Amino acid sequence: MLFVWLLLALSWGAHSVVDTRTTVKECDWYSAENHVKQWIAFARAFQGPRDLHALDCFGASCRIRKTWTDRGFESEAYDVSLDPHGQDLSTKKGFRSLVLLGLRLLPNSIIVAGPPCSCFIFLSCSYHLRHQYGPKGATWKPGVRLSNLLVTNFVAWLQVMLAVGSGIKFMIEQPRGSWMFKLKCMRRFQKAANLRLLSTHMGAFDHLMEKPTWLLTNLSGGERLEKSMNKELRAKIKKRQLELGVVPYKKKDGKVCGTKWLPQSAAYTPSFCRAVFNIWAKCWLLLQN
Ligand SMILES: C[S@@+](CC[C@H](N)C(=O)[O-])C[C@H]1O[C@@H](n2cnc3c(N)ncnc32)[C@H](O)[C@@H]1O
């Protein structure tokens, strides 16, 4: 099969800050949203081992996986950049492999997921037009269609996990300015899984940027991840940036553009991973007794 690495050329910023990818042409994209019942039936027939405590979904950095495995728990990561042919959520094969990974989750295990956000955020608003045309945005543009498909496939998978999993904890992350959680499918899942929307700043977990963030979760004690910005924290982050020469954004032709630092900012910091782990581990231990 012809291998197509379609890194969609979106029209913002000098540097590519695009984290939304597919390895196939649009005619080969797979939409799972109308097949959830079949996938639930497939999942119910699953006889394989359940051995995972955590699934690091869209986890290119593998930091969630590492945090769990370093502490003696089983974890796997799923991301198109880790396995372009097997872990591309825009394909049926990629969807199936995510279902199979999800079926290995133990009762009360956790899914941590930061779905690709570059086509949902403020920096790309002139491309995706989500505010103007509703949360689905400018669907006549291929990048917007792909980003919407990845979310609907992700939610279809979450629905399967909710239907067949037992006590699964969800931790879904997006930058504060993202339109993703406003999509109907996301809202419906939030309600179905009884998820709370928490507000935090990755800068409070040693991130090089303030990075205001939404966390959608049902993890009890998740509120401990909520962090607000204050003068001291802002100064600490600024100091970190100066020390390392980090300039996340710059102005070009009157527009705000991401620099080479911005794509790197997607990776969770070890400090954030540890904080999620500690909260989950407490619940896990309580539920084992
Ligand atoms: C916002 S980043 C999340 C990074 C994560 N927080 C980490 O620590 O690695 C979104 C991720 O989605 C992945 N992604 C983009 N398109 C994908 C696709 N079609 N299938 C699976 N993963 C995809 C990207 O490779 C990227 O790593």
Ligand as a Chemical Component Dictionary entry (heavy atoms), coordinates in Angstrom:
data_LIG
# 
_chem_comp.id                   LIG 
_chem_comp.type                 NON-POLYMER 
_chem_comp.pdbx_formal_charge   0 
_chem_comp.three_letter_code    LIG 
# 
loop_
_chem_comp_atom.comp_id 
_chem_comp_atom.atom_id 
_chem_comp_atom.alt_atom_id 
_chem_comp_atom.type_symbol 
_chem_comp_atom.charge 
_chem_comp_atom.model_Cartn_x 
_chem_comp_atom.model_Cartn_y 
_chem_comp_atom.model_Cartn_z 
_chem_comp_atom.pdbx_ordinal 
LIG C1  C1  C 0  -1.569 17.012 21.853 1  
LIG S1  S1  S 1  -0.486 15.729 21.380 2  
LIG C2  C2  C 0  -0.480 14.775 22.866 3  
LIG C3  C3  C 0  0.918  14.559 23.394 4  
LIG C4  C4  C 0  0.907  13.879 24.765 5  
LIG N1  N1  N 0  0.388  14.754 25.765 6  
LIG C5  C5  C 0  2.301  13.391 25.149 7  
LIG O1  O1  O 0  2.729  13.639 26.294 8  
LIG O2  O2  O -1 2.953  12.768 24.323 9  
LIG C6  C6  C 0  -1.526 14.823 20.301 10 
LIG C7  C7  C 0  -0.945 13.522 19.796 11 
LIG O3  O3  O 0  -1.873 12.943 18.878 12 
LIG C8  C8  C 0  -1.138 12.194 17.942 13 
LIG N2  N2  N 0  -1.958 11.961 16.735 14 
LIG C9  C9  C 0  -2.203 12.832 15.743 15 
LIG N3  N3  N 0  -2.904 12.262 14.764 16 
LIG C10 C10 C 0  -3.137 10.967 15.156 17 
LIG C11 C11 C 0  -3.781 9.859  14.543 18 
LIG N4  N4  N 0  -4.319 9.937  13.325 19 
LIG N5  N5  N 0  -3.842 8.693  15.232 20 
LIG C12 C12 C 0  -3.235 8.577  16.451 21 
LIG N6  N6  N 0  -2.575 9.587  17.052 22 
LIG C13 C13 C 0  -2.533 10.782 16.422 23 
LIG C14 C14 C 0  0.093  13.057 17.682 24 
LIG O4  O4  O 0  1.161  12.290 17.152 25 
LIG C15 C15 C 0  0.380  13.673 19.040 26 
LIG O5  O5  O 0  1.382  12.959 19.720 27 
# 
loop_
_chem_comp_bond.comp_id 
_chem_comp_bond.atom_id_1 
_chem_comp_bond.atom_id_2 
_chem_comp_bond.value_order 
_chem_comp_bond.pdbx_ordinal 
LIG C1  S1  SING 1  
LIG S1  C2  SING 2  
LIG S1  C6  SING 3  
LIG C2  C3  SING 4  
LIG C3  C4  SING 5  
LIG C4  N1  SING 6  
LIG C4  C5  SING 7  
LIG C5  O1  DOUB 8  
LIG C5  O2  SING 9  
LIG C6  C7  SING 10 
LIG C7  O3  SING 11 
LIG C7  C15 SING 12 
LIG O3  C8  SING 13 
LIG C8  N2  SING 14 
LIG C8  C14 SING 15 
LIG N2  C9  SING 16 
LIG N2  C13 SING 17 
LIG C9  N3  DOUB 18 
LIG N3  C10 SING 19 
LIG C10 C11 SING 20 
LIG C10 C13 DOUB 21 
LIG C11 N4  SING 22 
LIG C11 N5  DOUB 23 
LIG N5  C12 SING 24 
LIG C12 N6  DOUB 25 
LIG N6  C13 SING 26 
LIG C14 O4  SING 27 
LIG C14 C15 SING 28 
LIG C15 O5  SING 29 
# 
